[in-house]
Amino acid sequence: MAKISEMTQLSPTMSEGVLVKWLKKKGDSVAIGEILAEVETDKAVMEMEAFDSGVILEILAQEGAKLPVGAPVAIIGKAGEDIASLLSEAKSRSTASVASTPAAAPAPSPSPSPAPKKVETVGSSTPEPEEEAPAPKESPVSRGLSPGALEGRVKASPLAKRLAEESGIDLSKIRGSGPDGRIIKRDIENGISAFSASGTSPFAAENIQEEKLPISGMRKTIASRLVHSKTHQPHFYLDMEIDADALVHLRENFNSDLKESGEEIKLSINDFIIRASALALLKVPEVNSSWREDHILKHGRVDIGVAVSIEGGLITPYVRNADKRSVLEIGRTVKELASRARERKLKPEEFSDGTFTVSNLGMFGVDRFAAVINEPEAAILAIGNVVSKPVIKNGAVVPGKTLSVCLSCDHRVVDGAVGAGWLEVFRNFLEHPLRLLA
């Protein structure tokens, strides 16, 4: 008897999928478990299997179609079967699913709002007086419109306003480099200098056009999960600066030895951090836990996620049993998982059900930041860049390397003292990195 094959839920968070490619065509024979098509979910491109055997009597969904879970995609049965009633059913089900899909909300009209401020950052300090602010890296010619121009109002210091008036400069065409995009004296002077050198006005507005960008399934899932995490998990943040001299030295020597032995892999600082995190979780298992409403689950495993930036969003593959793996094994695993993540070829079990996550933005030059917890985990560790700067050792100021980290904790599970205790254990491992090789 012929049956309708449906869009299968291929990951725990999948609500819809894009039918990327049919691997079978009308008239082909299929068996249970054979791959029918490739489907892009909110996380990866995955294979959709057949749950019935027979012949593909009709293809109901074309390549490129975005379909909700349960939508009809094909009819499988015996050759020559009458499928008129199934075709009618599939059509009505498809129409119903489209009708039940909520319409996209209209885009809100622009309204004046203050320039965006940094959130969830660590170690902010009181801004210096405007004339002492460090010079921006970009040239004034490349700045384009100021936030004030887009808002319909201009933020500028009294001195900047006076200089602009004397020079006949339209402040709305300048992007300020002061706090919250405020135009200061330096912005006016730099603009005048650029004009004198190039003969081209730096105050001409760029041709900026409004654009509506489609929201991918991955972005929808990221938005939903992060809003839920920040809404339901009471975050608090603990930051710490770590002496990274010994860690950097060990990594350089380790990679040098690997190269001499013919190994192609090159270990990153993050590989050592994952190892240190895993060992710290063994010593402070309260952080390796999850809130379960009527109880707290202390995990009997250490599965550490590594946040990987991919096209369209972010995904977190997990290094399973990270506490039982060497730094070299962790390095190889992370490299392989990250590669398949970028190719959208991870399996659901590889990016779900972890116990702790590490998010590293150091490779992008970020010195420090705070991350949103990957629910239902109780903590996430944010890693910044290794910074070279003067440090005090044995009472003397000497050149050194430091690493800033921030532990975001779910206060329902992890109290401040527990989180601080975990960070202290973690720091001891990184500042004595030979322990990570044991």
One Martini backbone bead per residue (centre of mass of N, CA, C, O) as a GRO file, in nm:
protein
  438
    1MET     BB    1   0.095   0.036   0.024
    2ALA     BB    2   0.082   0.353  -0.016
    3LYS     BB    3   0.297   0.631   0.099
    4ILE     BB    4   0.380   0.909   0.283
    5SER     BB    5   0.657   1.106   0.283
    6GLU     BB    6   0.840   1.287   0.527
    7MET     BB    7   0.966   1.533   0.700
    8THR     BB    8   1.233   1.492   0.902
    9GLN     BB    9   1.356   1.492   1.223
   10LEU     BB   10   1.718   1.546   1.247
   11SER     BB   11   1.686   1.732   1.505
   12PRO     BB   12   1.594   1.856   1.811
   13THR     BB   13   1.561   2.173   1.675
   14MET     BB   14   1.391   2.093   1.437
   15SER     BB   15   1.121   2.252   1.224
   16GLU     BB   16   1.291   2.285   0.954
   17GLY     BB   17   1.371   2.230   0.596
   18VAL     BB   18   1.605   2.197   0.329
   19LEU     BB   19   1.589   2.067   0.012
   20VAL     BB   20   1.877   2.011  -0.150
   21LYS     BB   21   1.882   1.681  -0.240
   22TRP     BB   22   1.815   1.433  -0.456
   23LEU     BB   23   1.898   1.071  -0.459
   24LYS     BB   24   1.617   1.028  -0.580
   25LYS     BB   25   1.376   0.915  -0.821
   26LYS     BB   26   1.133   0.869  -1.017
   27GLY     BB   27   1.112   0.502  -1.010
   28ASP     BB   28   1.271   0.430  -0.777
   29SER     BB   29   1.411   0.207  -0.567
   30VAL     BB   30   1.342   0.138  -0.213
   31ALA     BB   31   1.470   0.108   0.114
   32ILE     BB   32   1.494   0.072   0.427
   33GLY     BB   33   1.742   0.331   0.502
   34GLU     BB   34   1.759   0.480   0.262
   35ILE     BB   35   1.866   0.753   0.081
   36LEU     BB   36   1.681   1.026  -0.041
   37ALA     BB   37   1.806   1.298   0.102
   38GLU     BB   38   1.916   1.629   0.141
   39VAL     BB   39   1.918   1.822   0.454
   40GLU     BB   40   1.877   2.144   0.587
   41THR     BB   41   1.922   2.247   0.889
   42ASP     BB   42   1.998   2.444   1.167
   43LYS     BB   43   2.309   2.291   1.156
   44ALA     BB   44   2.292   2.082   0.900
   45VAL     BB   45   2.372   1.849   0.656
   46MET     BB   46   2.142   1.583   0.594
   47GLU     BB   47   2.011   1.257   0.601
   48MET     BB   48   1.722   1.113   0.446
   49GLU     BB   49   1.526   0.850   0.519
   50ALA     BB   50   1.362   0.558   0.462
   51PHE     BB   51   1.045   0.399   0.596
   52ASP     BB   52   0.999   0.272   0.311
   53SER     BB   53   0.918   0.037   0.066
   54GLY     BB   54   0.981   0.067  -0.299
   55VAL     BB   55   0.840   0.311  -0.509
   56ILE     BB   56   0.874   0.615  -0.657
   57LEU     BB   57   0.575   0.778  -0.754
   58GLU     BB   58   0.637   1.070  -0.607
   59ILE     BB   59   0.732   1.410  -0.615
   60LEU     BB   60   0.651   1.682  -0.376
   61ALA     BB   61   0.949   1.809  -0.355
   62GLN     BB   62   1.169   2.049  -0.421
   63GLU     BB   63   1.454   2.177  -0.468
   64GLY     BB   64   1.483   2.433  -0.210
   65ALA     BB   65   1.269   2.364  -0.019
   66LYS     BB   66   1.085   2.486   0.261
   67LEU     BB   67   1.005   2.262   0.534
   68PRO     BB   68   0.819   2.122   0.753
   69VAL     BB   69   0.775   1.907   0.979
   70GLY     BB   70   0.571   1.659   0.803
   71ALA     BB   71   0.598   1.714   0.520
   72PRO     BB   72   0.541   1.630   0.207
   73VAL     BB   73   0.776   1.458  -0.038
   74ALA     BB   74   0.655   1.159  -0.094
   75ILE     BB   75   0.570   0.853  -0.281
   76ILE     BB   76   0.542   0.512  -0.162
   77GLY     BB   77   0.522   0.202  -0.360
   78LYS     BB   78   0.369   0.033  -0.598
   79ALA     BB   79   0.373  -0.034  -0.905
   80GLY     BB   80   0.072   0.118  -1.036
   81GLU     BB   81  -0.054   0.269  -0.826
   82ASP     BB   82  -0.314   0.443  -0.683
   83ILE     BB   83  -0.256   0.810  -0.589
   84ALA     BB   84  -0.484   1.024  -0.585
   85SER     BB   85  -0.554   1.049  -0.280
   86LEU     BB   86  -0.263   1.121  -0.188
   87LEU     BB   87  -0.233   1.378  -0.354
   88SER     BB   88  -0.469   1.524  -0.217
   89GLU     BB   89  -0.359   1.507   0.072
   90ALA     BB   90  -0.090   1.650   0.022
   91LYS     BB   91  -0.208   1.917  -0.074
   92SER     BB   92  -0.371   1.984   0.186
   93ARG     BB   93  -0.128   1.972   0.381
   94SER     BB   94   0.040   2.192   0.248
   95THR     BB   95  -0.171   2.419   0.274
   96ALA     BB   96  -0.198   2.404   0.586
   97SER     BB   97   0.099   2.465   0.657
   98VAL     BB   98   0.105   2.746   0.529
   99ALA     BB   99  -0.138   2.868   0.688
  100SER     BB  100   0.000   2.808   0.983
  101THR     BB  101   0.214   3.004   0.912
  102PRO     BB  102   0.346   3.267   1.035
  103ALA     BB  103   0.372   3.579   0.972
  104ALA     BB  104   0.575   3.818   0.914
  105ALA     BB  105   0.683   4.077   1.066
  106PRO     BB  106   0.701   4.388   1.039
  107ALA     BB  107   0.915   4.623   0.996
  108PRO     BB  108   1.039   4.849   1.183
  109SER     BB  109   1.056   5.168   1.229
  110PRO     BB  110   1.261   5.405   1.252
  111SER     BB  111   1.424   5.511   1.561
  112PRO     BB  112   1.539   5.683   1.799
  113SER     BB  113   1.867   5.589   1.928
  114PRO     BB  114   2.113   5.498   2.092
  115ALA     BB  115   2.408   5.406   2.078
  116PRO     BB  116   2.554   5.123   2.103
  117LYS     BB  117   2.630   4.915   2.370
  118LYS     BB  118   2.817   4.733   2.559
  119VAL     BB  119   2.779   4.391   2.648
  120GLU     BB  120   2.911   4.165   2.851
  121THR     BB  121   3.158   4.302   2.973
  122VAL     BB  122   3.498   4.324   3.085
  123GLY     BB  123   3.676   4.577   3.233
  124SER     BB  124   3.562   4.845   3.251
  125SER     BB  125   3.623   5.200   3.213
  126THR     BB  126   3.680   5.515   3.259
  127PRO     BB  127   3.678   5.759   3.057
  128GLU     BB  128   3.861   5.969   2.909
  129PRO     BB  129   3.927   6.244   2.801
  130GLU     BB  130   3.863   6.331   2.483
  131GLU     BB  131   4.166   6.425   2.401
  132GLU     BB  132   4.293   6.130   2.511
  133ALA     BB  133   4.196   5.958   2.308
  134PRO     BB  134   4.256   5.722   2.101
  135ALA     BB  135   4.338   5.676   1.793
  136PRO     BB  136   4.204   5.579   1.517
  137LYS     BB  137   4.266   5.357   1.255
  138GLU     BB  138   4.081   5.489   1.078
  139SER     BB  139   3.998   5.690   0.839
  140PRO     BB  140   3.786   5.956   0.789
  141VAL     BB  141   3.705   5.879   0.497
  142SER     BB  142   3.581   5.577   0.593
  143ARG     BB  143   3.332   5.637   0.791
  144GLY     BB  144   3.096   5.806   0.718
  145LEU     BB  145   2.826   5.798   0.882
  146SER     BB  146   2.681   5.892   1.157
  147PRO     BB  147   2.479   5.813   1.411
  148GLY     BB  148   2.341   6.093   1.417
  149ALA     BB  149   2.240   6.089   1.122
  150LEU     BB  150   2.050   5.840   1.163
  151GLU     BB  151   1.888   5.976   1.416
  152GLY     BB  152   1.867   6.308   1.378
  153ARG     BB  153   2.125   6.351   1.559
  154VAL     BB  154   2.396   6.519   1.742
  155LYS     BB  155   2.704   6.425   1.888
  156ALA     BB  156   2.886   6.691   2.059
  157SER     BB  157   3.120   6.884   2.146
  158PRO     BB  158   3.165   7.211   2.194
  159LEU     BB  159   3.436   7.227   2.042
  160ALA     BB  160   3.344   7.077   1.785
  161LYS     BB  161   3.121   7.276   1.710
  162ARG     BB  162   3.299   7.527   1.677
  163LEU     BB  163   3.491   7.412   1.457
  164ALA     BB  164   3.270   7.342   1.251
  165GLU     BB  165   3.161   7.630   1.217
  166GLU     BB  166   3.434   7.762   1.125
  167SER     BB  167   3.462   7.531   0.875
  168GLY     BB  168   3.185   7.439   0.748
  169ILE     BB  169   3.075   7.175   0.899
  170ASP     BB  170   2.886   6.883   0.882
  171LEU     BB  171   2.815   6.682   1.150
  172SER     BB  172   2.630   6.457   1.007
  173LYS     BB  173   2.906   6.353   0.835
  174ILE     BB  174   3.022   6.247   1.112
  175ARG     BB  175   3.220   6.012   1.283
  176GLY     BB  176   3.248   5.936   1.602
  177SER     BB  177   3.509   5.852   1.871
  178GLY     BB  178   3.354   5.876   2.110
  179PRO     BB  179   3.139   5.829   2.335
  180ASP     BB  180   2.874   5.704   2.172
  181GLY     BB  181   2.971   5.871   1.902
  182ARG     BB  182   3.111   6.122   1.979
  183ILE     BB  183   3.206   6.430   1.878
  184ILE     BB  184   3.536   6.546   1.848
  185LYS     BB  185   3.807   6.728   1.786
  186ARG     BB  186   3.965   6.510   1.624
  187ASP     BB  187   3.753   6.465   1.397
  188ILE     BB  188   3.782   6.744   1.273
  189GLU     BB  189   4.088   6.751   1.222
  190ASN     BB  190   4.103   6.493   1.045
  191GLY     BB  191   3.914   6.593   0.824
  192ILE     BB  192   4.079   6.840   0.739
  193SER     BB  193   4.340   6.687   0.669
  194ALA     BB  194   4.221   6.499   0.452
  195PHE     BB  195   4.129   6.726   0.264
  196SER     BB  196   4.412   6.857   0.218
  197ALA     BB  197   4.549   6.590   0.099
  198SER     BB  198   4.307   6.501  -0.128
  199GLY     BB  199   4.054   6.704  -0.201
  200THR     BB  200   3.847   6.528  -0.042
  201SER     BB  201   3.564   6.493   0.111
  202PRO     BB  202   3.489   6.329   0.429
  203PHE     BB  203   3.160   6.429   0.441
  204ALA     BB  204   3.047   6.234   0.252
  205ALA     BB  205   2.792   6.043   0.186
  206GLU     BB  206   2.691   5.737   0.179
  207ASN     BB  207   2.529   5.478  -0.004
  208ILE     BB  208   2.263   5.390   0.190
  209GLN     BB  209   2.070   5.090   0.211
  210GLU     BB  210   1.796   4.934   0.274
  211GLU     BB  211   1.773   4.591   0.419
  212LYS     BB  212   1.636   4.270   0.390
  213LEU     BB  213   1.711   3.986   0.581
  214PRO     BB  214   1.717   3.671   0.591
  215ILE     BB  215   1.619   3.402   0.808
  216SER     BB  216   1.762   3.143   0.919
  217GLY     BB  217   1.734   2.854   1.086
  218MET     BB  218   1.984   2.899   1.260
  219ARG     BB  219   1.919   3.187   1.360
  220LYS     BB  220   1.653   3.114   1.498
  221THR     BB  221   1.777   2.916   1.703
  222ILE     BB  222   1.975   3.106   1.835
  223ALA     BB  223   1.771   3.315   1.929
  224SER     BB  224   1.594   3.128   2.102
  225ARG     BB  225   1.815   3.011   2.295
  226LEU     BB  226   1.936   3.282   2.404
  227VAL     BB  227   1.681   3.404   2.516
  228HIS     BB  228   1.622   3.171   2.710
  229SER     BB  229   1.883   3.181   2.869
  230LYS     BB  230   1.868   3.488   2.964
  231THR     BB  231   1.581   3.451   3.097
  232HIS     BB  232   1.629   3.164   3.280
  233GLN     BB  233   1.936   3.230   3.335
  234PRO     BB  234   2.120   3.342   3.604
  235HIS     BB  235   2.365   3.546   3.537
  236PHE     BB  236   2.721   3.537   3.610
  237TYR     BB  237   3.055   3.697   3.650
  238LEU     BB  238   3.400   3.572   3.610
  239ASP     BB  239   3.719   3.721   3.624
  240MET     BB  240   4.058   3.648   3.485
  241GLU     BB  241   4.412   3.666   3.516
  242ILE     BB  242   4.671   3.502   3.326
  243ASP     BB  243   4.970   3.349   3.322
  244ALA     BB  244   5.112   3.272   2.984
  245ASP     BB  245   5.413   3.201   2.950
  246ALA     BB  246   5.432   2.889   2.990
  247LEU     BB  247   5.219   2.814   2.778
  248VAL     BB  248   5.353   2.937   2.527
  249HIS     BB  249   5.620   2.782   2.553
  250LEU     BB  250   5.505   2.494   2.542
  251ARG     BB  251   5.363   2.514   2.270
  252GLU     BB  252   5.613   2.576   2.098
  253ASN     BB  253   5.768   2.314   2.171
  254PHE     BB  254   5.553   2.112   2.087
  255ASN     BB  255   5.534   2.199   1.786
  256SER     BB  256   5.830   2.151   1.721
  257ASP     BB  257   5.825   1.845   1.779
  258LEU     BB  258   5.603   1.774   1.576
  259LYS     BB  259   5.754   1.869   1.323
  260GLU     BB  260   6.007   1.680   1.357
  261SER     BB  261   5.809   1.413   1.354
  262GLY     BB  262   5.585   1.482   1.110
  263GLU     BB  263   5.357   1.640   1.211
  264GLU     BB  264   5.077   1.834   1.097
  265ILE     BB  265   4.993   1.932   1.357
  266LYS     BB  266   4.875   2.233   1.538
  267LEU     BB  267   4.863   2.363   1.836
  268SER     BB  268   4.652   2.533   2.046
  269ILE     BB  269   4.558   2.708   2.312
  270ASN     BB  270   4.272   2.576   2.322
  271ASP     BB  271   4.362   2.283   2.376
  272PHE     BB  272   4.469   2.346   2.664
  273ILE     BB  273   4.205   2.465   2.775
  274ILE     BB  274   4.032   2.212   2.751
  275ARG     BB  275   4.204   2.038   2.935
  276ALA     BB  276   4.186   2.224   3.185
  277SER     BB  277   3.877   2.220   3.208
  278ALA     BB  278   3.841   1.917   3.251
  279LEU     BB  279   4.014   1.896   3.513
  280ALA     BB  280   3.851   2.108   3.673
  281LEU     BB  281   3.578   1.949   3.665
  282LEU     BB  282   3.680   1.717   3.843
  283LYS     BB  283   3.742   1.908   4.100
  284VAL     BB  284   3.461   2.086   4.014
  285PRO     BB  285   3.160   1.936   3.957
  286GLU     BB  286   2.942   2.164   3.993
  287VAL     BB  287   2.999   2.289   3.703
  288ASN     BB  288   2.917   1.989   3.588
  289SER     BB  289   2.605   2.097   3.550
  290SER     BB  290   2.231   2.085   3.585
  291TRP     BB  291   1.918   2.213   3.558
  292ARG     BB  292   1.596   2.021   3.671
  293GLU     BB  293   1.400   2.183   3.877
  294ASP     BB  294   1.398   1.913   4.097
  295HIS     BB  295   1.713   1.911   4.015
  296ILE     BB  296   2.063   1.842   4.015
  297LEU     BB  297   2.285   1.757   3.755
  298LYS     BB  298   2.562   1.553   3.792
  299HIS     BB  299   2.788   1.472   3.580
  300GLY     BB  300   2.952   1.159   3.448
  301ARG     BB  301   3.079   1.368   3.241
  302VAL     BB  302   3.316   1.526   2.991
  303ASP     BB  303   3.167   1.758   2.765
  304ILE     BB  304   3.324   1.977   2.537
  305GLY     BB  305   3.257   2.272   2.391
  306VAL     BB  306   3.314   2.432   2.062
  307ALA     BB  307   3.296   2.730   1.932
  308VAL     BB  308   3.179   2.767   1.587
  309SER     BB  309   3.224   2.958   1.310
  310ILE     BB  310   2.975   2.994   1.062
  311GLU     BB  311   2.780   3.016   0.810
  312GLY     BB  312   2.507   3.185   0.970
  313GLY     BB  313   2.679   3.117   1.253
  314LEU     BB  314   2.661   2.877   1.525
  315ILE     BB  315   2.856   2.597   1.661
  316THR     BB  316   2.872   2.304   1.907
  317PRO     BB  317   3.099   2.090   1.935
  318TYR     BB  318   3.202   1.781   2.100
  319VAL     BB  319   3.429   1.670   2.344
  320ARG     BB  320   3.450   1.364   2.439
  321ASN     BB  321   3.598   1.287   2.716
  322ALA     BB  322   3.823   1.514   2.780
  323ASP     BB  323   3.963   1.393   3.044
  324LYS     BB  324   4.079   1.132   2.858
  325ARG     BB  325   4.247   1.338   2.688
  326SER     BB  326   4.485   1.457   2.517
  327VAL     BB  327   4.602   1.730   2.369
  328LEU     BB  328   4.640   1.594   2.096
  329GLU     BB  329   4.358   1.469   2.075
  330ILE     BB  330   4.205   1.733   2.098
  331GLY     BB  331   4.325   1.870   1.849
  332ARG     BB  332   4.223   1.665   1.641
  333THR     BB  333   3.921   1.678   1.710
  334VAL     BB  334   3.870   1.979   1.666
  335LYS     BB  335   3.961   1.995   1.374
  336GLU     BB  336   3.753   1.790   1.263
  337LEU     BB  337   3.492   1.924   1.370
  338ALA     BB  338   3.531   2.206   1.240
  339SER     BB  339   3.537   2.110   0.949
  340ARG     BB  340   3.249   1.976   0.949
  341ALA     BB  341   3.095   2.225   1.040
  342ARG     BB  342   3.163   2.404   0.782
  343GLU     BB  343   3.023   2.162   0.599
  344ARG     BB  344   2.761   2.054   0.739
  345LYS     BB  345   2.845   1.732   0.876
  346LEU     BB  346   2.712   1.702   1.136
  347LYS     BB  347   2.587   1.531   1.394
  348PRO     BB  348   2.368   1.562   1.645
  349GLU     BB  349   2.557   1.411   1.864
  350GLU     BB  350   2.796   1.638   1.814
  351PHE     BB  351   2.590   1.910   1.908
  352SER     BB  352   2.487   1.761   2.178
  353ASP     BB  353   2.488   1.698   2.505
  354GLY     BB  354   2.650   1.870   2.710
  355THR     BB  355   2.851   2.027   2.999
  356PHE     BB  356   3.051   2.234   2.843
  357THR     BB  357   3.193   2.561   2.737
  358VAL     BB  358   3.409   2.705   2.481
  359SER     BB  359   3.491   3.055   2.407
  360ASN     BB  360   3.699   3.187   2.135
  361LEU     BB  361   3.830   3.534   2.048
  362GLY     BB  362   4.143   3.572   2.024
  363MET     BB  363   4.186   3.541   1.705
  364PHE     BB  364   4.029   3.843   1.682
  365GLY     BB  365   4.157   4.036   1.921
  366VAL     BB  366   4.012   3.968   2.180
  367ASP     BB  367   4.064   4.022   2.517
  368ARG     BB  368   3.751   4.040   2.628
  369PHE     BB  369   3.460   3.846   2.750
  370ALA     BB  370   3.111   3.747   2.752
  371ALA     BB  371   2.901   3.464   2.773
  372VAL     BB  372   2.643   3.262   2.676
  373ILE     BB  373   2.477   3.011   2.789
  374ASN     BB  374   2.451   2.661   2.709
  375GLU     BB  375   2.172   2.527   2.718
  376PRO     BB  376   2.181   2.332   3.024
  377GLU     BB  377   2.419   2.452   3.115
  378ALA     BB  378   2.614   2.622   3.388
  379ALA     BB  379   2.862   2.698   3.186
  380ILE     BB  380   3.100   2.943   3.041
  381LEU     BB  381   3.406   3.000   2.859
  382ALA     BB  382   3.587   3.297   2.806
  383ILE     BB  383   3.834   3.380   2.552
  384GLY     BB  384   4.111   3.558   2.501
  385ASN     BB  385   4.388   3.716   2.432
  386VAL     BB  386   4.720   3.716   2.409
  387VAL     BB  387   4.904   3.948   2.611
  388SER     BB  388   5.149   4.189   2.582
  389LYS     BB  389   5.300   4.294   2.900
  390PRO     BB  390   5.352   4.438   3.182
  391VAL     BB  391   5.487   4.275   3.475
  392ILE     BB  392   5.492   4.142   3.807
  393LYS     BB  393   5.808   3.995   3.924
  394ASN     BB  394   5.964   3.985   4.206
  395GLY     BB  395   5.919   4.317   4.216
  396ALA     BB  396   5.932   4.334   3.897
  397VAL     BB  397   5.931   4.482   3.583
  398VAL     BB  398   5.816   4.275   3.312
  399PRO     BB  399   5.782   4.094   3.051
  400GLY     BB  400   5.454   3.965   2.938
  401LYS     BB  401   5.183   3.714   2.950
  402THR     BB  402   4.827   3.731   2.906
  403LEU     BB  403   4.501   3.589   3.017
  404SER     BB  404   4.161   3.641   2.960
  405VAL     BB  405   3.882   3.533   3.163
  406CYS     BB  406   3.526   3.416   3.154
  407LEU     BB  407   3.275   3.308   3.384
  408SER     BB  408   2.965   3.183   3.315
  409CYS     BB  409   2.684   3.157   3.544
  410ASP     BB  410   2.445   2.957   3.702
  411HIS     BB  411   2.300   3.045   4.004
  412ARG     BB  412   2.136   2.780   4.059
  413VAL     BB  413   2.420   2.606   4.061
  414VAL     BB  414   2.640   2.844   4.080
  415ASP     BB  415   2.838   2.985   4.296
  416GLY     BB  416   3.078   3.209   4.351
  417ALA     BB  417   3.280   3.023   4.504
  418VAL     BB  418   3.273   2.792   4.298
  419GLY     BB  419   3.364   2.950   4.049
  420ALA     BB  420   3.630   3.053   4.176
  421GLY     BB  421   3.746   2.772   4.230
  422TRP     BB  422   3.760   2.683   3.937
  423LEU     BB  423   3.945   2.912   3.833
  424GLU     BB  424   4.187   2.842   4.014
  425VAL     BB  425   4.237   2.562   3.897
  426PHE     BB  426   4.267   2.650   3.604
  427ARG     BB  427   4.509   2.840   3.647
  428ASN     BB  428   4.709   2.631   3.757
  429PHE     BB  429   4.726   2.471   3.495
  430LEU     BB  430   4.826   2.707   3.305
  431GLU     BB  431   5.077   2.795   3.494
  432HIS     BB  432   5.124   2.454   3.494
  433PRO     BB  433   5.126   2.285   3.198
  434LEU     BB  434   5.259   2.005   3.255
  435ARG     BB  435   4.998   1.884   3.387
  436LEU     BB  436   4.854   1.841   3.101
  437LEU     BB  437   5.058   1.584   3.023
  438ALA     BB  438   4.968   1.352   3.235
   0.00000   0.00000   0.00000
